[in-house]
Amino acid sequence: MPVLKIAVSHQIAQEEALRRMQAYGARLKARYGDKVSDLEESWDGNVLSFSGSGMGQSISGTVTVNAGAVAVELDLPFAAMLMKGKIESTVRSEVSRVLG
C-alpha cells in the first residue's frame, strides 16, 4: 500500500497537543464509528496506531505527537490514491484546526 506522510507544525506544549489530538480522535470515533468497521486504535505514549475499513477499503496508520509537530502516516489503498491531494489537504486542515 502507498504511504501518505503529513507533518503539521504547532506552537503549543507537546502535552497539550497530545491531549487535543486524543480528544479529537474520540470525537471522530463518536461521529463516524458507525461508518467504520473493524476499528482498532491504540495509544502508546505519544503515538496512536489505528486501522479500520469503510466503503470496502481498509486504512491504517499512525499519528505521532511530537514537540513542535504532529506527524500522520496513512497506509492508503491504491484506489484512494486518486484522492491523495484531497485526503492530504483535509488531514492537514483538520490537524491544524485542532492544534490552532
C-alpha contacts under 8 A as a table, 3 or more apart, distances in Angstrom:
res1	aa1	res2	aa2	distance
1	M	75	D	5.81
1	M	76	L	5.80
1	M	77	P	5.60
1	M	78	F	6.47
2	P	75	D	5.79
2	P	76	L	5.56
2	P	77	P	6.85
2	P	78	F	6.79
2	P	81	M	7.82
3	V	73	E	6.58
3	V	74	L	5.50
3	V	75	D	4.58
3	V	76	L	6.08
4	L	72	V	7.97
4	L	73	E	5.62
4	L	74	L	5.09
4	L	75	D	6.51
4	L	76	L	7.11
4	L	84	K	7.82
4	L	88	E	7.67
5	K	71	A	7.23
5	K	72	V	5.81
5	K	73	E	4.57
5	K	74	L	6.58
6	I	71	A	5.77
6	I	72	V	5.10
6	I	73	E	6.43
6	I	88	E	6.97
6	I	91	V	7.92
6	I	92	R	7.03
7	A	69	A	6.44
7	A	70	V	5.66
7	A	71	A	4.42
7	A	72	V	6.26
7	A	92	R	7.71
8	V	69	A	5.34
8	V	70	V	5.24
8	V	71	A	6.49
8	V	92	R	6.46
8	V	95	V	6.99
8	V	96	S	6.59
9	S	68	G	5.46
9	S	69	A	3.94
9	S	70	V	6.30
9	S	96	S	7.91
10	H	68	G	5.05
10	H	69	A	5.40
10	H	70	V	7.61
10	H	96	S	7.69
10	H	99	L	6.41
10	H	100	G	7.36
11	Q	68	G	5.99
12	I	16	E	6.58
12	I	17	A	6.40
12	I	67	A	7.99
12	I	68	G	7.21
12	I	99	L	7.56
13	A	16	E	5.29
13	A	17	A	6.25
13	A	67	A	6.64
13	A	68	G	7.76
14	Q	17	A	5.00
14	Q	18	L	6.06
14	Q	65	V	6.89
14	Q	66	N	6.02
14	Q	67	A	4.71
14	Q	68	G	7.13
15	E	18	L	5.07
15	E	19	R	6.18
16	E	19	R	5.01
16	E	20	R	6.14
17	A	20	R	5.14
17	A	21	M	6.13
17	A	65	V	6.83
17	A	99	L	6.27
18	L	21	M	5.16
18	L	22	Q	6.09
18	L	46	N	6.65
18	L	65	V	5.88
19	R	22	Q	5.21
19	R	23	A	6.19
20	R	23	A	5.12
20	R	24	Y	6.06
20	R	98	V	6.55
20	R	99	L	6.93
21	M	24	Y	4.97
21	M	25	G	6.09
21	M	65	V	7.99
21	M	95	V	7.93
21	M	98	V	7.06
21	M	99	L	7.86
22	Q	25	G	5.09
22	Q	26	A	6.35
23	A	26	A	5.12
23	A	27	R	6.37
24	Y	27	R	5.07
24	Y	28	L	6.21
24	Y	98	V	7.23
25	G	28	L	5.08
25	G	29	K	6.14
26	A	29	K	5.11
26	A	30	A	6.23
27	R	30	A	5.14
27	R	31	R	6.09
28	L	31	R	5.07
28	L	32	Y	5.81
28	L	33	G	7.38
29	K	32	Y	5.39
29	K	33	G	4.73
30	A	33	G	5.57
31	R	34	D	7.74
32	Y	35	K	5.38
32	Y	36	V	6.69
33	G	36	V	5.36
33	G	37	S	7.64
33	G	39	L	7.85
34	D	37	S	7.39
35	K	54	G	6.24
36	V	39	L	6.30
36	V	52	G	6.28
36	V	53	S	5.51
36	V	54	G	4.82
37	S	52	G	5.88
37	S	53	S	5.33
37	S	54	G	6.21
38	D	51	S	7.51
38	D	52	G	5.01
38	D	53	S	6.32
39	L	50	F	7.32
39	L	51	S	5.74
39	L	52	G	4.24
39	L	53	S	7.06
40	E	50	F	5.43
40	E	51	S	5.32
40	E	52	G	6.30
41	E	48	L	6.83
41	E	49	S	5.63
41	E	50	F	4.25
41	E	51	S	6.64
42	S	48	L	5.59
42	S	49	S	5.36
42	S	50	F	6.48
43	W	46	N	6.85
43	W	47	V	5.59
43	W	48	L	4.38
43	W	49	S	6.47
44	D	47	V	5.28
44	D	48	L	6.40
46	N	64	T	5.87
46	N	65	V	5.35
46	N	66	N	7.23
47	V	62	T	6.72
47	V	63	V	5.69
47	V	64	T	4.48
47	V	65	V	6.44
48	L	62	T	5.35
48	L	63	V	5.04
48	L	64	T	6.42
49	S	60	S	7.62
49	S	61	G	5.90
49	S	62	T	4.50
49	S	63	V	6.71
50	F	60	S	5.47
50	F	61	G	5.59
50	F	62	T	6.27
51	S	58	S	7.41
51	S	59	I	5.62
51	S	60	S	3.97
51	S	61	G	6.53
52	G	58	S	5.76
52	G	59	I	5.66
52	G	60	S	6.45
53	S	56	G	6.60
53	S	57	Q	5.36
53	S	58	S	4.09
53	S	59	I	5.97
54	G	57	Q	5.44
54	G	58	S	6.55
57	Q	77	P	6.74
58	S	76	L	7.58
58	S	77	P	6.68
59	I	74	L	7.11
59	I	75	D	5.89
59	I	76	L	5.63
59	I	77	P	6.81
60	S	74	L	5.91
60	S	75	D	5.30
60	S	76	L	7.30
61	G	72	V	7.39
61	G	73	E	5.28
61	G	74	L	4.35
61	G	75	D	5.62
62	T	71	A	7.97
62	T	72	V	5.82
62	T	73	E	5.29
62	T	74	L	6.71
63	V	70	V	6.94
63	V	71	A	5.70
63	V	72	V	4.53
63	V	73	E	6.53
64	T	70	V	5.63
64	T	71	A	5.08
64	T	72	V	6.46
65	V	69	A	6.52
65	V	70	V	4.57
65	V	71	A	6.57
66	N	69	A	5.30
66	N	70	V	5.73
66	N	71	A	7.67
67	A	70	V	7.98
76	L	80	A	6.13
76	L	81	M	7.00
77	P	80	A	5.47
77	P	81	M	7.02
78	F	81	M	5.33
78	F	82	L	7.89
79	A	82	L	6.29
80	A	83	M	5.40
80	A	84	K	6.47
81	M	84	K	4.75
82	L	85	G	7.99
83	M	86	K	5.34
83	M	87	I	6.09
84	K	87	I	5.12
84	K	88	E	6.05
85	G	88	E	5.19
85	G	89	S	6.06
86	K	89	S	5.11
86	K	90	T	6.05
87	I	90	T	5.21
87	I	91	V	6.13
88	E	91	V	5.27
88	E	92	R	6.03
89	S	92	R	5.23
89	S	93	S	6.04
90	T	93	S	5.13
90	T	94	E	6.07
91	V	94	E	5.24
91	V	95	V	6.04
92	R	95	V	5.39
92	R	96	S	6.02
93	S	96	S	5.18
93	S	97	R	6.13
94	E	97	R	5.07
94	E	98	V	6.23
95	V	98	V	5.09
95	V	99	L	6.16
96	S	99	L	5.20
96	S	100	G	5.72
97	R	100	G	5.09
